[in-house]
Every structure is written in structure tokens, then in C-alpha cells.
């Protein structure tokens, strides 16, 4: 075998299925706490073509949960750090990067090449809804991450059609908005059935505004949500496992 680093995956699923994974193209939008773990697992499965989208740079508050966030990468674009890491796993990978904000004006560019799966790991509501609508109307196979922040229980993580999700407040809002736009069944989602009670605090109540993540000149500061690397990581790994399982079958 010409890929000794993937010999154990090859041995488990066989030549045909492994070749299918190798030849797949995955788009990942959002390289934070969830998306970074999804990308890592997919690259280590042997997939060779990725399109990575994230406008943000690594911040110090990312370190508690984001795979690409290290003291040595603070200030670097997440897409650049991700590409470097993926090529270190498999130098034969083809990695396109888009350091831009995912919104309706950029979806055509992001999805300009045929893909086998789109992973939505966006944590902003409006872009998430718009991206899922775009994937649905353009027949792009997609799986979306619902709310991983504020969760403490790993055993509550599930996969379902987005329209069958429950308990998660983000999933409820996304479902309702998509239904109003005429989007129906067919989008897979990773969500948690854990019930959350949380008193929201504004960004400037918890950390310095200059350290708050995901700020845009046209946007407002976002609330700071607590999170555990174990839970957000499992969300990302669950996304990746679903993609691997679906493609290899």
C-alpha cells in the first residue's frame, strides 16, 4: 500500500471503500471547536480534498477547545493553520482555503467545485441558516452541527434529520427559520438532548472586548458561551464519523 499512515483504516474497510474516501471532496465551513476536530478526523481517514472556510484568526480564548489553537498560532488565520496541519498529516492532500465570512454572497465561490459532503460548523445563526438553505436548494449533501456550547454531558450527543432534532434551542430556531424558507427533510444534524439552564452574559461582562472572538466591523459583539473541549470535540468527531460512514457505504 502506498499510504502506510492509513494502513489500519485500509485494513478495516477494504480497498474499494478506502479509495472512495481518498477521492472524496469535503467542504468544512467553520474551523472552531467543532470544525477543527471534524477536519482532523477526516484527514486522518485518508480523504485528500478539502475546502476550508473561516474568516477568523486564532485567539487566546480558543485554546481551551479548538484543535488548531496553540500559543504558537495565536493571530494566524485558522484556515492557514488548518491547511498546514492537514498537509503534515498527508502531504498529498489538495486543500483550498477561503479566509472569508460565509454568507449568501460567498456561497457560490465556496461551493464552486463538486463536493461529496458539506459540513456546517458555523456558530452564527444567520449564516448557518443561509448556508443550509443553499445546500438544500443546490442538492449538496450536508450535515450540520447544532449547539455544542453550554453542554456538559457527552452521552446526549445524537444524529438525526434536522427536522427531527429536539431539546436544543439552536436547532429549534434553525428548524423554524428553514421551514419558513421552504426547506424540508434531508439535512442531517448533530445535536445534544441535554437540557441547559444558563444565564447569558454579555461579552464585556466576562472578558476584554479585544479578546472576544468572531468580531466583524458590521456586526455586534457576541455573547460569551462556556464550553468543554470534550463535548465540542465529540460533536466534531461525530460529524466526521457520519461522513466517513456514509461515504464508505
N, C-alpha and C positions, 0 to 999 in steps of 0.2 A: 504494500500500500504506500502511495506517495505522500500521505499525510499522517505520519506517525503520531502527531499530537492528538489526532482524533481516532486512533485505532480502537479505543474502547467503545466509542459511540458506534463506529462502523461494525464492530463485532456484535453489538447488541441489536441493531436494527437492520443490518444487512446492506449489501452494496447498492441495491436499487433505491431503497429509501434514503440512504445516506447521500447518494448522488442527487436525489430530489432536493434535499436540504441544501446541499452545496450550490445548486443552481437557482435557489430562491432569492428574491429581492424583497427586503423588508424596509418599510418606511417607519421610522420612530419619531413622533413629534412630542418633544418634551424629554429632556435628559436629566431630570432631577432625581428625587428619591426613588421613584418607581421606574422611570425610563432607563436609568443607568443600570439597574440590575437586570432589566429585561434585555438590554443590548448585550451585556456581558454574557449572559447565558446563551443567547442566540449565536454570538460569535464563537463561543466555546463548543457549540454543537456542530460547527463546520459551515454554517451559512457564510457566503462570500460577498454578497452585495447588499449594501445598506445605504439608505438616505436618512441623514440625521438632521433634525431641525430643532434649534433652540436659540433664542436671541441673547440669552443671559450669559454672564460671566460667573465664575466660581467665587462665592463669598464665604467668609469665615463661619457664618451660621449654617452653611451647607454641610459642614464636616460631620455633624452627628448622624447623618443619614444618607448622604449621596456618595456613590461609589467613586466618582471622579474627583471629589473634593478632598484635597490634601493641603497642608500648609504650603507645599511647593507649587500648587496650581492656583492659588488664590489670585484673582484678577484675570485669569486666562479665560477665553471663550470656552464654554462647555463642549461645543462641537469639536473644537480643535483638540482638547484634552481627550475626548472620547475617540476621535479618529486615531490619534497616536497610540492609545491603549489597544484598540482593536487590531491595528496593524502589527503590534507587538505580539498579539495572540496568533494572528495569521497574516503573514506579510502578503499573501495573495488576494486579500480582500480588496474589493472595489468600494470605496467609501465616499459618497457625495455628502457635502456638508452645506447647510443653509443657516447662517447665523442671523436669522430674521424672525420676526414675530408672525406666528401662524394666524392668518386672518383671511377673509374671503379674497382679498386682492392677491394673495400669495399662493393659494391652493393649487392653481394651475401649474405654477412653476414647481412647487414641491412634488406634485404628482405627474410630472411631465413624462416620466418613464414608467413602463408597465411594472406593476408590483404584484407580489403574491399575498402580501398582508400589510395592513397599516395598523400600527399600534398607536393609540391615542393615550398619551401620558401627560396631557395638559392639565394644569390645576387652576386655570382661569375659566369661568363659566361660559362667557360669550364665545370665545374662540373654540372651546370644546364643542358646544352645540353646533356652531357653524361647520366645524370640521366633520362631525358625524353626519350632518345633513349632506355635506359634499360627498362623503364616501358612499352614503346610501344612494344618492341620486346618480352617482357615476359607477355604481356596481363594483366598488372596491371592497374586498373582504377586509373586515375591520374588527378589532377588539379594543375596548375602551376601559380605562381604569376609573373607577368611581372614587369616593373619598377614602384615602388611607390615613390622613392626619386625624388626630384625636383618638385613634383606635389603640387598644391595649391587648386585645385577645387575638392570637394568631389563628385559633381554630375556627373562627367565624368567617373566614375568607372563603368565598364561593365564586363559581362561574355560572352565569345564566344569560339568556337573552335579555337585553337591556329592558325590554318591556315587562319582564318577569322579576326584576330586582325589587327589593323591599327594604325597609328599615333605614337605609342610607338616605339622608336628606339631600345630598347632591344628586344621587340617582333619581330621586323623585322629581327634582327641579328639571334635570336634563330630560327625563321622560316626558314631562308635561310640555316642555318647550318644543321638543321634537314632534310630538303628536300634533301640536298646533301648526307645524310646518308640513304635515302630511307624511312624516316618517313613521314607518311601521316596524314590524318584526324583522330580524335578520342581522342585528348588531349584537355581538357578544360583549359581555361586560364582566369585569372582576369587581366584586363588591364585598362589603362586610355586613353581616346581620347584627353586629354589635350595636346596642343602643347607647347613645352618647349623651351625656349631660355636661354642658360646657358653658362657662360664662365667657363670652367673647370680649377680648381686649383690643383696643386699637394699637397699631404698630408703635406709636410713640409712647405707649404706656409700658412697653416691655423692653425695647432695645432702641439704640440710637437710630434715628431715621436714616443716617448714612449707611447703616449696616443692613437695613431692610432689603430683602431680596425682591427681584422681579418688579422693579420700578420703571415706568415709562413716563416720558415727559407729558404725554397726552392722558396718562391715567392717574389714578389716585393711589395713595399708599394702601397696601393690602394688610388685612389683619394677620397677626402672627398666630399660627396654629401649632400646638405642640405635636410632636411625632416621635415614634420609635423606629430605629433603623431595622429592627427585626420585622415589624409589621409592614413598613413600606417596601422593604426588600422582598418579603414574601409576595406582596402584590405584584412586583415586577417579575419575580420568578414564576408566578402563576400565569402571568401574561405570556411569558416566553414558553412555558411548558405547553400551553394551549396551542400556540403557533406551531411548535415542533410536532406535537401530536397530530394536529390537523394536516400539516403538510406531508408528514411521513406516512400518513394513512391514505 
